[in-house]
């Protein structure tokens, strides 16, 4: 009987002690000991060879949706640290922050223009190596300002600026097509590949000091605003120049990244009077070497629908639509040509042609590897576009056409 | 007390494993770590091709094991090595298997521990993580190989289910870029072949040599060949498929540099901003895979030891063997790069001998001796 009891007690004791490690909290970090970082800005420090890293940290009480919890604080707080390495700056921030920074929800990385101009190839290692930072955070280059001031601006409608900026970039990439949502993963692929990198730019308009305040949002038209602007073209990891408007959109076309966009095409005499919504576009690229110079064969097929006209064109006629399709193809071809010419002027192969050539014709690539930049700049583009208009919307004839 | 005795006498009888459980064990063993760590780096983007090229070799090797088993149905590898080559050569040769099995088991443990450490348990000592897993292995080996086989029969569904979810999600979220897999040039085929033989042929296919210690327990011996071949082929196809997905998402450069490509692949998933961060599934896959692989290695080491040294009660060896594996898992290499470096040497010079050359030699000698009636 005695033996039975002791054995029974022993079993209970063992079971209880086994329960303890089951919670698995050796590595635990409690939510109220963490500061969630939503955005990171990386700049060059002014006078030293250091990074100035800006962290946009979520302020949990003021982002809470329940009323009454609001403390009047802004939804985010900014910490800045400088160090030779990004990780160093990150840890140094502990001197300013009451909680350990937590990076698993970082949505956005902004790179300052000055840093971009002096080279960005060496800043991404931590994003790959760290288990907290995510490779699918979006990446933007701040234009005419440093990254810090972009992250400091509160933006309307969205409560967290970093998420707002990501959404902004996604929105315009999807609808207007001059920019593209690029994440760190693709950036690293771009750096390690043979071709050059291209990232979206973000610009600050208005007074950056005003943008930090909540009062900036307490008006119908915010005075300080961030907006997506242009593409940053890199060469050897350094920002060469910005690409704008049609050339930027042409770049997305070549990269087969265009989702939706709108082009205004000419109808007869009236310039740019018919708006076409391009809803589908597919690009195929083939490269060959002709007498030592590369020829880029670009085949685009696109589909769109007529969205608006301010000229009295009769969409019910087949040949009118055919003419418009031709115009549409011409317009696309023009933008693509501009994109390639601009890139050739910079001597920066941002279209992934080098990677394409290396992949499909490794033997040819071996021969041109060393002077690809100059060859690319001299290369010829052979662009062919097939455009189709699939729909005319809710009306066929416009009211501008007088009935006979 | 009498009830306890009865249970003990029941477990003393020969343990039986069904063919389906063998199937599950082979698949879990093959997928174990090979799914998560990069394999066959020399083959560049054609890694999936080299797995497919190594597969026939793996099947042939399995047929050798199965035939040796068929010829000597009640013996494990150390038994028939002594029978075929004579005790004088066979005994020391079989002895070699013990440290190799244990070292390989400890390497698997190390890989799982390091993934956990690198991906989320940055503050936890590696000893604690590895010890947890070793305790589980000890427990199941103490219960016996039959219990282990039944566990495998259950977990095969868990692993396949998780694998299906992961691949489905990766494909659906549009991460696959077939440009990373094609085109294949003549050079790629050469590279693929070179990394297939011997490297992928040995790891993971050659490692099946451990199963020779389990084959005598299969209740329907005639199914060993058929079941095993199907399992090897299926696991080879699954491996090739998974690595093709990893390669197509990551591209050659990142795949080659990643410590755990599968982990990086799955972290990329973002389906409608809602299905994301499926890293836990990868960790589970690795932990389950390593658990089975390591247990089979431990069991193989125990079985060979007890056979060579005539230890009647195999269970007595469980604790010593697993404790040695636990300690060698983190003593053998001070960090992960060193571990990988050791692995290259180990895989180049030692594993092929024990996993392929000796069994093939045994196979040849067996048939020569049988043909000329040289068995006494």
Interface residues (C-beta under 8 A of the other chain):
Chain A: X21 X26 X27 X104 X128 X131 X134 X135 X136 X185 X188 X189 X192 X193 X359 X360 X362
Chain B: X118 X119 X120 X121 X122 X123 X124 X128 X132 X179 X183 X185 X187 X251 X253 X254 X257 X264 X267 X268 X270 X277
